[in-house]
């Protein structure tokens, strides 16, 4: 799971072009949106597309997305449970 979290941190930084952010500065439990990492609705769309493509999964609706993107830990759990090609993603 730690390897997946590191992958997701790198994906977030790369996808959203957060050049000032390092993987180490993203706390696993901090909120990704609002007060935590400070992402917004545009970031949510970009990140959703990137995660769906990378891990070949679908984030069905807004409710699922809110739970999945609550924190890095929740995103890692969601990806681990729902990705289609586990071998390629790890």
Rosetta blueprint (number, residue, H / E / L):
1 X L
2 X H
3 X H
4 X H
5 X H
6 X H
7 X H
8 X H
9 X H
10 X H
11 X H
12 X H
13 X H
14 X H
15 X H
16 X L
17 X L
18 X L
19 X L
20 X L
21 X L
22 X L
23 X H
24 X H
25 X H
26 X L
27 X L
28 X L
29 X L
30 X L
31 X E
32 X L
33 X E
34 X L
35 X L
36 X L
37 X L
38 X L
39 X E
40 X L
41 X H
42 X H
43 X H
44 X H
45 X H
46 X H
47 X H
48 X H
49 X H
50 X H
51 X H
52 X H
53 X H
54 X H
55 X H
56 X L
57 X L
58 X L
59 X L
60 X L
61 X L
62 X H
63 X H
64 X H
65 X H
66 X H
67 X H
68 X H
69 X L
70 X L
71 X E
72 X H
73 X H
74 X H
75 X H
76 X H
77 X H
78 X H
79 X H
80 X H
81 X H
82 X H
83 X L
84 X L
85 X L
86 X H
87 X H
88 X H
89 X H
90 X L
